[in-house]
Amino acid sequence: MADIINLFMQTWPGFLKAAWFTLRLTAVALVFGSVVGLIVAFMRLSKWRIISGLSQIYITMVRGTPLILQIYVLYWGMREIILLDRFWAGVIALAIHNGAYIAEIFRGAIQSIDKGQAEAARSLGMSLPLTMRRIILPQAFKRAIPPLGNQFIIGLKDSSLVGFIGYQELYMFSNSTAARTLLNLESYMIAGLYYLALVLIFTYIVHRLEQRLDVDNNHKGGVTHVEGTHGRGAQA
């Protein structure tokens, strides 16, 4: 225990910087991954078989191969074509990987909304994009928050794999600390504590967001007004 405390006191600036690198990498990757996921979800719901088929191929390929392989392909495999910075190679790999899972989350959330709501909105003269933006997506996003939160936490922990291409995030820094001090167990335990702290913060934010949206729903917004016109209530 004394070794862990001593090592923590000596290395906390480095671990804190590595935690910031981990957080930055994860945040940027998940923003891009969410955009990719939403686009692919719409492709999956397309009536055009070619577009739907392409999205299915993407999801199957990404989910069927390990993330570490995808990171290596982007960083080492693409070097003869394009030399990616370690950070951006990690961001793109994590965005592509998480995008496949997020796409299925968004697709499930959109399909869970009663089709009658879209039909009612269209009968009022709303275009399909306007119906999606004002009626379907706000409710679908709310329903998607719990699984999205889980996926974001998985993405945060998966970011440790980017350390294998040399990016100085938490895992990589704990690895170098262990090699330098020969305190392997202590170094990895400190890294574990940092990961645990980040996950707990992330979980708290998602929980608060869920609570906030429940409050907003109780006060009723524009979406409910349209639904109420046709006697359909949102069941989030």
Protein Blocks (a to p, Z undefined) as FASTA:
>chain_A
ZZmmmmmmmmmmmmmmmmmmmmmmmmmmmmmmmmmmmmmmmmmmpmblklmmmmmmmmmm
mmmpcfklmmmmmmmmmmmmoccdfklmmmmmmmmmmmmmmmmmmmmmmmmpcfklmmmm
mmnopafklmmmmmmmmmmmmmmmmmmmmmmmmmmmmmmmmmmnopacfklmmmmmmmmn
opmklmmmmmmmmmmmmmmmmmmmmmmmmmmmmmmmmnopaklmmmmmnopacdZZ
